[in-house]
Amino acid sequence: MTIGIDCRLWNETGVGRYIRNLVENLVVFDQRNVYILFCLHKDQENLKSRISHPKGTSFGEAANLKRNKENFKIVIADIRWHSIEEQLLLPEILKKENLDLMHFPYFSVPILYNKPFVVTIHDLIIDHYPTGEATTLPPLVYQAKRLGYRYIIQTAAKKARKVITVSHATEEEIIDHLHIPKEKIVVTYEGIDSKMTNSQFPITKYQIPDTRYFLHVGNVYPHKNSNRLIDAFALLLKTHPDIQLIFVGKDDYFFQKLKKKVNTLGLEKSIIFTGLISDEELAAYCHHAEAVIIPSLMEGFGLPAVEAIAQNCLVLASAIPSLKEICEDGALYFDPMKESDIAKCMEKALQLPIAKKKEIIANGRKKIADYSWEKMAKETISIYESSIGV
């Protein structure tokens, strides 16, 4: 088959990590199919480098790898997602490549594209938690865009040969909100990057605080519940004034808003914002943290939890379906709607006996043994082939 993959979000966090790991593992493991990778011009060289030297080389067969790389072609599609050009121009670029199947690894699918495709829907968070406060668009225009999002994701899910998603919790959301039959949806769990499994991280190399700290990883969009986490942490500081809370993530509108809240509360010495950091540095921060805390009101998968467990780090998580599915008994849970319960969970983590902490982390490590980018890629190949009856 000739299979297209939309790689325009290659350099983004979240979905970008999914795309990068999918492509790298396809290079190593798929010896049958030809792939056309559609990307932005600025990502072309990086994508080309990842194809030539995939992280999976160490576990792939060298003899097959050279042949596999020849089955990958890069096509420039300098079109932004969520744009009119995406809807009108992208279908023509795709059609030129005579694809047997197209994979859109994000819900932003051109509704005029009528050839066979599969789509990955990572979550339906925008359905529940709009991000309109960060937009510069007038309210009516933003609401029109939200209606457009709703129409596009619903149309994409209905037209797709298969809908891929990353947890059974999200599968239930798709069935309930988009009215897609269960037999059309396939769950493929995400994995752990090899850089996140390294455990040799001296504190001095990365200037990690030598005080005890909790760690929050990722964006702070409304559904991440970060404001409530700040309030809960303020409660904890009354009994543990030397503890710190570290936020790792891109310094965007929502981070700026959170920083203002921290300054208003006078907590700037206790709450640290690192901005974006490398995977190796992130692994080090996880490795030395008291716990990674995930106060989200909704998640598709919860990759920070899996990466923390890989670093033998305790996870404190919202008692929401996706996180309970992903971590099972490998985390401590709290009610994300109650600051007092979040603070109580952090207090419990600080007082937890070492043996009990190791037991919880060991439970998590048993669970995350199921999560592998290699496995995800192989399952995706099977989805491709079953989608057009190979």
Protein Blocks (a to p, Z undefined) as FASTA:
>chain_A
ZZdddfklmmpghjlmmmmmmmmmmmmmmmkbccdddddfklmmmmmmmmmmgfklmmmc
fklmmmmmmmpccddddddehifklmmmmmmmmmmnopabdcdfbfbdcfkbcbdcdddd
fbjklmmmccklmpcbdfklmmmmmmmmmmmmmmmmmmpmbdcdfbfklmmmmmmmnopa
fklpccddddddfklmpcbdcfklnopafbdcdddeddfdfklommmmmmmmmmmmmmmm
mbccddeddddfklmmmmmmmmmnopmmmpccebjadfklmmmmmmmpmbdcdfbfbdfk
opmmmmmmmnopacddddbfklmmmnmmmbccddfkbmklmmmmmmmmmmpcfklmmmmm
mmmmmmmmmpcfklmmmmmmmmmmmmnoZZ
